[in-house]
């Protein structure tokens, strides 16, 4: 067991002991230390004075609350529409690519894509400004604050402001909506500010070396590239004597036959060297129930031929598949790894399959592929994901897709910039090297967490902030549409609408994880 894991295990054990002690000790509750679900809540009166001071410019905060309501209702429409759009794509997601339920959680360490260090700091910032915004608007609208404090889950994970729930429930709609709207809106506004800072201030002067060459960003386990020692951050400049000057050269490289060895010249931080690896188009994954899988094709095989055409590059494979149609019967020859010879040079296996229908107007096998297990991009593109996420955007759809790609960088292993890639980039600012990239990563994660929390809280589902705003909006609409309804009838109608909306939102979220598995 490594030192970090041992230390974390000790901290978790001590935390559980503290939680049990606090739960059983009435004296702790009298001092404002209480269990709150799996967390420990430390209540104080200290922050109330600060909140009162911050709430002093009331005219500003009321204008800010009005803007917040516009922002949150806009986010509500966007995120609900995004969930509906994702529902239409579920049928195209293979079972093997479905996300696990742990991705629902926004807890650093439990969610696989959120790093513990950056994630904890970002979560603290998110919750602090979210709760502070609620507290400030509560005081602006003359509502009392009962306590403020901190939440602990091994580490401090945030702060809270506890308004008087009775006063909040009995307040007018404008005052109540002020309080609900500012939390999510403040998270969103900070996210936008940090995205601008990241793109224009921190990364504005960063330049990439080997800007157009393919650089390895992923390597498939047990693939030819993996067995040859290829790794993230290696820049490919030559393949079997053919100069590779851009990513198109890599995809169209027409070198050795599949299963034979080729020499790849790479450059990394410590210099240039040649690596020998087996060439060929690798089956990265074969989706269960799809034509390739049913015909016996599995991940880890190399494609030798398709319809008699030798496949030496990804371009060869795509060219053959582009000429196919759904329902067409084709023959695919593959090479399998032999652990005794540590090679893919045995006799090929022929597979006969009937192509299905996929997302494109051509035959669909149901596989993903790569060149020898190497996933590549260019340093210029990798930097562009962060520095200029909208550089190729022209239509509203482009902007939406580029925004989603910017948010998906952690899923791509660019979270946002792994240390294996940072040697390719040079900053002209005061900070250099690791210190610069630590700052970039921290700003990105505070941006990312704020945007996720802002969007989540804008959903029209009680008990989220957006749910309460939606409820008040529905009450106003029902009151105008059915003027004859008394307060009790209106309350039941609004309660029914908001309950069904919350269930719909919950279903759409769960379906993202369950749908592909059915």
C-alpha positions in Angstrom: 0.0 0.0 0.0 1.5 3.4 -1.0 1.9 6.3 1.5 -0.9 8.4 0.0 -3.5 5.5 0.2 -2.4 4.7 3.8 -2.8 8.3 4.9 -6.2 8.6 3.3 -7.3 5.4 5.0 -6.2 6.8 8.3 -8.0 10.0 7.7 -11.2 8.2 6.8 -11.0 6.0 9.9 -10.5 9.0 12.1 -13.4 10.8 10.4 -15.8 7.9 10.9 -14.8 7.7 14.6 -15.4 11.5 14.9 -18.8 11.2 13.2 -19.9 8.4 15.5 -18.7 10.3 18.6 -20.5 13.5 17.5 -23.7 11.6 16.8 -23.8 10.1 20.3 -22.6 13.2 22.2 -25.3 15.7 23.1 -22.7 18.2 24.2 -21.5 18.4 20.5 -24.9 19.3 19.4 -25.1 22.1 22.0 -21.9 23.5 20.5 -23.4 23.4 17.0 -21.5 20.3 15.8 -23.9 17.8 14.3 -24.0 15.0 11.8 -25.7 16.0 8.6 -26.1 12.9 6.4 -22.6 11.5 6.0 -21.1 14.9 6.6 -20.3 16.8 9.8 -21.9 20.3 10.1 -20.2 22.9 12.3 -22.7 25.7 13.0 -21.5 29.2 14.1 -22.7 32.7 14.4 -19.5 34.2 13.1 -20.4 34.6 9.5 -23.6 36.4 10.1 -21.8 39.7 10.7 -19.9 39.3 7.4 -23.1 38.5 5.5 -24.8 41.7 6.9 -21.9 43.8 5.8 -21.9 42.3 2.3 -25.6 42.9 2.0 -25.3 46.6 2.7 -25.6 47.9 -1.0 -29.2 46.7 -1.3 -29.9 48.4 -4.6 -27.0 46.6 -6.2 -28.1 43.2 -4.9 -31.7 43.7 -6.0 -30.5 44.5 -9.5 -28.2 41.5 -9.3 -31.1 39.3 -8.2 -33.2 40.4 -11.2 -30.3 39.5 -13.5 -29.9 36.2 -11.7 -33.5 35.2 -12.4 -33.1 35.9 -16.1 -29.9 33.7 -16.1 -31.4 30.8 -14.1 -34.5 30.6 -16.2 -32.3 30.7 -19.3 -30.2 27.9 -17.8 -33.3 26.0 -16.9 -34.5 25.9 -20.5 -31.0 25.0 -21.8 -30.3 22.2 -19.4 -33.8 20.7 -19.7 -33.5 20.9 -23.5 -30.1 19.3 -23.3 -31.4 16.4 -21.3 -34.3 15.9 -23.8 -31.8 16.0 -26.7 -29.6 13.4 -25.0 -32.6 11.2 -24.6 -32.8 10.9 -28.4 -29.2 9.7 -28.5 -29.4 7.0 -25.9 -30.2 4.3 -28.5 -26.9 5.1 -30.3 -24.7 4.5 -27.2 -23.3 1.0 -27.0 -23.8 -0.8 -23.7 -20.0 -1.0 -23.2 -19.8 2.8 -23.4 -22.5 3.6 -20.9 -21.4 5.7 -17.9 -21.5 4.2 -14.4 -23.7 5.7 -11.6 -20.6 7.1 -9.9 -20.5 9.8 -12.6 -23.7 11.3 -11.1 -21.9 12.2 -7.9 -20.0 15.5 -7.8 -17.7 14.3 -5.0 -13.9 14.4 -5.7 -12.4 11.0 -5.6 -15.7 9.1 -5.9 -16.4 10.5 -9.3 -13.6 9.0 -11.5 -13.0 12.2 -13.5 -12.8 14.7 -10.6 -9.3 14.7 -9.1 -9.2 14.8 -5.3 -6.9 17.8 -4.8 -8.3 20.2 -7.5 -11.8 18.9 -6.9 -11.9 19.6 -3.2 -10.6 23.2 -3.6 -13.1 23.8 -6.4 -16.0 22.3 -4.5 -15.2 24.5 -1.4 -15.2 27.6 -3.7 -18.5 26.5 -5.4 -20.4 25.9 -2.2 -19.1 28.9 -0.4 -20.1 31.4 -3.1 -23.4 29.6 -3.7 -24.4 29.7 0.0 -23.0 33.2 0.5 -25.2 34.5 -2.3 -28.3 32.9 -0.7 -27.5 34.5 2.6 -26.8 38.0 1.2 -30.1 38.1 -0.6 -31.9 36.8 2.5 -30.6 39.7 4.5 -31.3 42.2 1.6 -34.9 41.1 1.9 -34.9 41.3 5.7 -34.9 37.6 6.4 -33.0 36.3 9.4 -30.0 34.0 9.1 -30.1 31.3 11.8 -26.4 30.1 11.5 -23.5 29.9 9.2 -20.8 27.3 9.2 -18.7 24.6 7.5 -19.4 21.1 6.1 -16.8 18.3 6.5 -16.6 15.0 4.7 -13.0 13.9 5.7 -12.0 17.2 4.2 -13.9 20.5 4.4 -16.1 20.4 1.4 -18.0 23.7 1.7 -19.7 26.4 3.7 -23.4 27.0 4.3 -25.7 29.9 5.2 -28.9 28.8 7.0 -31.8 31.3 6.4 -34.9 31.2 8.5 -37.0 28.7 6.6 -40.3 30.0 8.0 -39.5 33.5 6.9 -38.4 32.3 3.5 -41.5 30.2 3.0 -43.8 33.1 4.0 -41.9 35.8 2.0 -43.4 37.3 -1.2 -42.6 35.6 -4.5 -40.2 38.3 -5.6 -38.2 38.2 -2.3 -38.2 34.4 -2.3 -37.2 34.1 -5.9 -34.4 36.5 -5.3 -32.9 34.2 -2.7 -33.4 31.0 -4.8 -32.0 32.5 -8.0 -28.7 34.0 -6.9 -27.0 30.8 -5.8 -27.0 29.0 -9.2 -26.6 32.3 -11.1 -23.5 33.2 -9.1 -21.9 29.8 -9.8 -22.6 30.4 -13.5 -21.3 33.9 -13.6 -18.1 32.9 -11.8 -17.7 30.0 -14.3 -18.0 32.4 -17.3 -15.5 34.8 -15.7 -13.0 32.0 -15.1 -13.4 30.6 -18.7 -12.5 34.1 -20.0 -9.5 34.3 -17.6 -8.4 30.9 -18.7 -8.6 31.5 -22.4 -7.3 35.1 -22.6 -5.2 35.7 -19.6 -3.6 32.5 -18.6 -3.4 30.8 -22.0 -3.4 33.8 -24.2 0.4 33.8 -24.8 1.0 30.0 -24.6 2.6 28.5 -27.7 2.8 24.8 -28.8 5.9 23.0 -30.0 5.4 20.4 -32.8 2.1 22.2 -33.2 0.8 20.1 -36.2 2.5 16.7 -35.5 0.4 13.9 -34.0 1.0 13.5 -30.3 -0.2 10.4 -28.4 -2.9 11.2 -25.9 -4.2 7.7 -25.2 -2.7 4.2 -25.5 -5.0 1.1 -25.4 -4.0 -1.5 -22.8 -2.3 -4.6 -24.2 -2.3 -3.1 -27.7 0.8 -3.2 -30.0 1.6 0.4 -28.9 1.2 -0.4 -25.3 3.5 -3.5 -25.5 6.1 -1.5 -27.4 6.2 1.1 -24.7 4.4 4.0 -26.4 2.9 6.5 -24.1 1.1 9.8 -23.7 3.1 12.9 -24.7 5.2 11.2 -27.4 5.2 13.2 -30.6 5.4 11.1 -33.8 7.7 12.6 -36.5 8.5 9.5 -38.7 6.9 6.1 -39.4 9.1 3.5 -41.2 11.1 6.3 -43.0 8.0 8.3 -44.0 8.0 11.8 -42.4 4.9 12.5 -40.4 4.3 16.2 -40.4 0.7 16.4 -39.6 -2.2 14.3 -38.3 -3.4 13.5 -41.8 0.0 11.9 -42.6 -0.6 9.7 -39.6 -4.1 8.5 -40.6 -3.1 7.9 -44.3 0.3 6.3 -43.6 0.5 3.4 -45.9 3.3 1.3 -44.5 3.9 -2.3 -43.6 1.3 -5.1 -43.8 -0.9 -5.6 -40.7 0.9 -7.7 -38.1 4.4 -6.8 -39.2 6.8 -4.6 -37.3 7.4 -0.9 -38.2 9.8 1.7 -36.7 8.3 4.8 -35.3 10.5 7.9 -34.5 9.2 9.8 -31.6 10.2 12.9 -29.7 9.5 13.4 -26.0 10.8 15.7 -23.2 14.1 13.8 -22.9 14.8 13.6 -26.6 14.3 11.6 -29.7 14.3 7.8 -30.1 13.0 5.0 -32.3 10.4 2.5 -31.1 9.5 -0.7 -33.0 5.9 -1.9 -32.8 3.4 -4.0 -34.7 1.5 -2.2 -37.4 -2.2 -2.5 -38.1 -5.7 -1.2 -37.5 -6.6 -2.3 -34.0 -10.2 -3.2 -32.9 -10.5 -1.0 -29.8 -13.9 -2.3 -28.9 -16.6 -4.5 -30.5 -20.1 -3.7 -29.2 -22.1 -6.6 -27.9 -25.1 -7.4 -30.1 -23.7 -5.6 -33.1 -22.6 -7.3 -36.4 -18.9 -7.5 -35.7 -19.3 -9.0 -32.2 -21.9 -11.5 -33.4 -19.4 -12.6 -36.1 -16.7 -13.3 -33.5 -14.6 -10.1 -33.8 -13.3 -8.9 -30.4 -11.3 -6.1 -29.0 -7.5 -6.6 -29.4 -7.7 -8.0 -32.9 -6.0 -6.4 -35.9 -7.9 -6.0 -39.1 -6.0 -7.7 -41.9 -8.4 -7.4 -44.8 -12.0 -6.2 -45.5 -13.5 -7.6 -48.6 -10.1 -8.8 -49.8 -8.5 -5.3 -49.4 -5.4 -5.3 -47.2 -5.9 -2.7 -44.4 -2.6 -0.9 -43.7 -4.0 2.3 -42.3 -7.1 3.9 -40.8 -7.7 5.6 -44.2 -7.8 2.2 -45.9 -10.3 0.9 -43.4 -12.6 4.0 -43.7 -12.3 4.0 -47.5 -13.6 0.4 -47.7 -16.4 1.0 -45.2 -17.5 4.1 -46.9 -18.4 2.0 -50.0 -20.7 -0.3 -48.0 -24.4 -0.1 -47.3 -26.6 -1.5 -44.4 -27.6 -5.1 -45.1 -24.5 -5.8 -47.1 -22.7 -9.2 -46.5 -18.9 -8.7 -46.1 -15.9 -10.7 -45.0 -13.4 -9.4 -42.5 -10.1 -11.1 -41.8 -8.4 -10.5 -38.4 -5.2 -11.3 -36.6 -5.2 -12.3 -33.0 -2.5 -11.8 -30.4 -0.5 -14.9 -29.6 1.0 -14.7 -26.1 3.6 -17.5 -26.9 5.1 -15.5 -29.7 4.2 -12.1 -28.4 3.0 -11.2 -31.9 0.0 -10.8 -34.2 1.5 -12.8 -37.0 -0.5 -16.0 -37.0 -3.0 -17.3 -39.5 -5.8 -14.8 -40.1 -9.4 -15.6 -39.1 -12.2 -14.9 -41.5 -15.5 -13.4 -40.2 -18.6 -13.1 -42.3 -21.1 -10.5 -41.2 -24.1 -8.5 -42.3 -23.7 -4.8 -41.8 -26.3 -3.0 -39.8 -27.5 0.6 -39.7 -25.5 3.2 -37.8 -25.4 6.9 -37.3 -23.9 7.4 -40.8 -25.3 6.5 -44.2 -23.1 3.5 -44.7 -22.7 -0.1 -43.4 -22.2 -0.4 -39.6 -20.0 -3.0 -38.0 -20.2 -1.9 -34.4 -16.5 -1.4 -33.7 -14.1 1.4 -32.7 -10.6 1.4 -34.2 -7.2 3.0 -33.8 -3.7 2.7 -35.4 -1.9 0.0 -33.3 -3.7 1.3 -30.2 -2.5 4.9 -30.4 -5.0 7.7 -29.9 -3.6 10.9 -31.2 -4.2 14.6 -31.5 -2.0 17.6 -32.3 -0.5 19.9 -29.7 -2.2 22.8 -31.4 -5.6 21.1 -31.1 -5.0 20.2 -27.5 -4.1 23.8 -26.6 -7.1 25.0 -28.7 -9.6 23.0 -26.6 -8.7 25.3 -23.7 -7.5 28.5 -25.4 -9.9 28.8 -28.3 -12.8 26.4 -27.8 -14.9 28.2 -30.4 -12.3 28.8 -33.1 -14.2 26.6 -35.6 -17.7 27.5 -34.5 -20.0 29.0 -37.1 -23.6 28.0 -36.4 -25.5 27.9 -33.1 -25.1 24.1 -33.2 -21.4 24.4 -33.5 -21.3 26.6 -30.4 -23.3 24.1 -28.4 -21.2 21.2 -29.5 -17.9 23.0 -28.8 -19.2 24.0 -25.4 -20.0 20.4 -24.6 -16.5 19.4 -25.8 -14.9 22.0 -23.6 -16.8 20.5 -20.6 -15.9 16.9 -21.7 -12.1 17.5 -21.5 -11.9 15.4 -18.2 -13.6 12.5 -20.0 -10.9 12.7 -22.7 -8.1 12.5 -20.3 -7.3 16.2 -20.7 -8.3 17.4 -17.2 -7.3 19.8 -18.6 -3.6 19.2 -19.2 -1.8 16.1 -18.1 1.8 16.5 -17.0 2.9 14.2 -19.8 1.8 16.9 -22.3 2.9 20.1 -20.6 6.5 19.9 -22.0 5.0 20.8 -25.4 3.8 24.2 -24.3 5.6 27.4 -23.3 4.1 30.2 -21.4 5.4 33.8 -21.7 4.0 34.8 -18.3 5.6 35.1 -14.9 4.8 31.6 -13.9 6.5 28.8 -15.8 6.6 25.0 -15.8 4.7 23.0 -13.2 3.5 26.1 -11.2 1.9 27.5 -14.3 0.0 24.3 -15.1 -1.1 23.9 -11.5 -2.7 27.3 -11.7 -4.3 26.4 -15.1 -5.7 23.1 -13.8 -7.0 24.8 -10.6 -8.8 27.6 -12.6 -10.3 25.0 -15.0 -11.7 22.8 -12.2 -13.1 25.8 -10.3 -14.8 26.8 -13.6 -16.0 23.2 -14.3 -17.4 22.6 -10.8 -19.1 26.0 -10.7 -20.8 25.4 -14.1 -21.9 21.9 -13.2 -23.4 23.1 -9.8 -25.0 26.1 -11.5 -26.6 24.0 -14.2 -27.7 21.3 -11.8 -29.3 23.8 -9.4 -31.1 25.4 -12.3 -33.0 22.3 -13.1 -36.8 22.7 -12.6 -37.0 20.0 -9.9 -37.7 20.5 -6.2 -35.7 20.6 -3.9 -33.2 22.3 -6.3 -33.2 26.1 -6.5 -34.6 26.0 -10.0 -37.4 23.7 -8.8 -38.6 26.4 -6.3 -38.4 29.1 -9.0 -40.3 26.9 -11.4 -43.0 26.3 -8.7 -43.5 30.0 -8.1 -43.6 30.6 -11.9 -46.2 27.9 -12.3 -48.2 29.4 -9.4 -48.3 32.8 -11.2 -49.3 31.2 -14.5 -52.1 29.1 -13.0 -53.3 32.1 -11.1 -53.7 34.0 -14.4 -55.1 31.1 -16.5 -57.7 29.9 -13.9 -58.7 33.1 -12.0 -61.7 31.3 -10.4 -59.6 28.7 -8.6 -59.2 29.3 -4.9 -55.8 29.1 -3.2 -56.2 25.4 -2.2 -57.1 24.4 -5.8 -54.2 26.4 -7.2 -51.8 24.9 -4.6 -52.8 21.3 -5.6 -52.5 22.1 -9.3 -49.1 23.7 -8.9 -48.0 20.8 -6.6 -49.0 18.3 -9.2 -47.2 20.1 -12.1 -44.0 20.5 -10.1 -44.0 16.9 -8.9 -44.4 15.5 -12.4 -41.7 17.8 -13.7 -39.3 16.7 -10.9 -40.1 13.1 -11.7 -39.5 13.7 -15.5 -36.1 15.4 -14.7 -35.1 12.5 -12.5 -36.1 10.0 -15.1 -34.1 11.8 -17.8 -31.0 11.8 -15.6 -31.3 8.2 -14.6 -32.0 7.2 -18.2 -28.6 8.5 -19.3 -27.0 5.7 -17.3 -29.7 2.9 -17.5 -30.9 3.4 -21.1 -27.7 2.2 -22.9 -27.7 -1.0 -20.8 -31.2 -2.1 -21.8 
